Amino acid sequence: MCHTHLLVPIFIWETNQSIYLWRDRNSNGNKSQDSGIAEMEELPVPHNIKISNITCDSFKISWDMDSKSKERITHYFIDLNKKENKNSNKFKHKDVPTKLVAKAVPLPMTVRGHWFLSPRTEYTVAVQTASKQVDGDYMVSEWSEIIEFCTADYSKVHLTQLLEKAEVIAGRMLKFSVFYRNQHKEYFDYIREQHGSVLQPSVKDNSGSHGSPISGKLEGIFFSCNTEFNTGKPPQDSPYGRYRFEIMAEKLFNPNTNLYFGDFYCMYTAYHYVILVLAPIGSPGDEFCKQRLPQLNLQDNNFLTCTEEDGVMVYHHAQDVILEVIYTDPVDLSLGTVAEITGHQLMSLSTANAKKDPSCKTCNISVGR
């Protein structure tokens, strides 16, 4: 046996027991030959592993084990690894496996820590029981079977934290009057020929925060509403195409719609994006968002407002963030106009499947990215 391992406390179980991160520097990848740990058949091997209460950065784990030598167990070792992605870059640095050491406590116990748990990520986990010896080394059981699980999306609590961070930089409000959507001419030709001139909702891509509950799930149509400061009109440049569909704001945003906060992110640039969702009250999109996203007051929020002044609806958007507005119902082209813009197509500003900068302190929260 080698010297006693250094155990570094990293978080607390719900039982108030300390848990430690243990990395065996001499490990050759073979679990049964971990340096400094001797196997002892008398210790019961965990089996029938159960994972429950999964969130974006925590889960509960329990298992069954034989009663023999159960009283000798002082610790549990948990081997947690991200599941190998078949499409992952083979040249990319691999994630370091995480071995967690916890004092033996009543099961189930909660594993919590954004240091090593990310939302919407598949993991494998295995467990062994251990008995700490007087010299500081451990006698251990064999490893349990390996099981797989996937962490959850951000909850409303996490999204509210993102919302509060976005509010800090949203800036003052500017008037606007239209929502607009840029695409190529072929896109609008296809909509006219194949969908009777009606824009159809599609599933949102995976751009933005990795834990966003709308990515890959919510169906909608992306619109913009940001205006140029000096003209009060939509910019003439676009990353998405030279043809623009414009529709009066009141057609999509009115007292018959609900407004939700969806995400806050950046793409390794100074620009920050806020995703908002407009859903007609009672629609499938509204029901989806009501369960998952923080709802905003139409007249009083930091991003997008709709107020009545002298009997006329007046609209404002935040100046210092780029708003991406998802409308969850179909939209008929006859409700607006399609025309070619005079500016350039700035592909570098496209957010299609854009990955969020995990190091940005402005738009990240203390859970998995």
Secondary structure, DSSP 8 states (H G I E B T S, - for coil): -------EEEEE-TTS-EEEEE--TT--S-GGG-TTEEE-TTS---EEEEEES--SSEEEEEEE--STTGGG--EEEEEEEE---TTS-TTS-----EEEEEE--SSSEEEE-TTT--TT-EEEEEEEEEEE-TTS-EEE------EEEE-----HHHHHHHHHHHHHH---EEEE-EEEEEE-HHHHHHHHHHSTTEE--EE--S-B-TT-TTTTT-EEEEEB----TTTSS--S-BSS-SEEEEEEHHHHSSTTEEEEEEEEEESSSS-EEEEEEEEETTSHHHHHHHHHS-EE-SSS-SSEEEEEETTEEEEEEESSSEEEEEE-S-EEGGGEEEEE-SS-B-GGG--TT-B--TT-TTT--SS--
